[in-house]
């Protein structure tokens, strides 16, 4: 116990010193550091600073939240952790949460057919596998994902912006954020609010464990995308994440290690945050920032066997009826 307290004290001291050395960085939260045993976060902060300098990003703000507590926050240039920014496609993760809420309430089925798109089901829209032979290959498609807007509005009998406000922003305490009207993009938020969102997903306020498992598991083995989130294995641990990009003037990144309740949130006013590392490939380790975050939180832990299985198997094994070929009489949405 004594050693744990000493480790936490050293970590906070090192972060305080580092924050003072980095131009424009804010001091960490005064809250006690989490009890999760993890090494210094200095390499993550250094990676953020290096990324900003190397890519000449005008402004960048970030935070790390672990086990519901902010372990570090900081900002550089003309952006702070409270500056509102469009989060672009990170909105998709919120739409996925709403979709799984509808499933949990029996208002929607992931295998519901989509009108005008033969063979396409709701889960194919959520997983970007609706183009070609549905469910077999990943092809990121904003327009197809946007069809979920009308599907969710119909199943809930609410406007999508109202769904985001009542089911995501309010329960998470995201009081400085504004909902958008599309399931594909449009939410305006800041780093502080996004840390609250990521922390809320570590609990059961918005989704139960079963629904989160469905949301974070690809529907077919080998695909890089689950339901509204990129999903991959790192040292045998699941990592889920998403990036957002506003061509030329902004980008966002959220990364979560569910088993460790560890989260990274980054916003910038340059699209280079995601563009330079080709995150559209579906591999967060292509990003030096992503690699440093995962290394800091995972590399000191024993390596596990890679997780296996796919979304169909996971859902079939539960009490929730899920069959890739089943169709209900109700058909949602419209085709393009």
Buried (B, 14 or more C-beta within 10 A) or exposed (E): EEEEEEBBEEBBEBBEEBBEEBEBBBEBBEEEBBEBEBEBBBBBBEBBBEBBEEBEBEBBBBBBBBBBBBBBBBBBBEBBBEBEBBBBBBBBBBBBBBBBBBBBEEBBBBBBBBBEBEEBBBBBBBBBBBBEEBBEEBEBBBEBBBBBBBBBBBBBEBBBBBBBBBBBBEEBBBEBBBBBBBBBBBBBBBBBBBBBBBBBBBEEEBBEEBBBBBBBBBBBEEBBBBBBBBBBEBBBBBBBBBBBBBEEEBBBBBBBBBBBBBBBBBBBBBBBBBBBBEBBEBBBEBBBBBBBBBBBBBEEBEEBEEBEEBBBEBBEEEEBEBEBEEEEEEEBBEEE
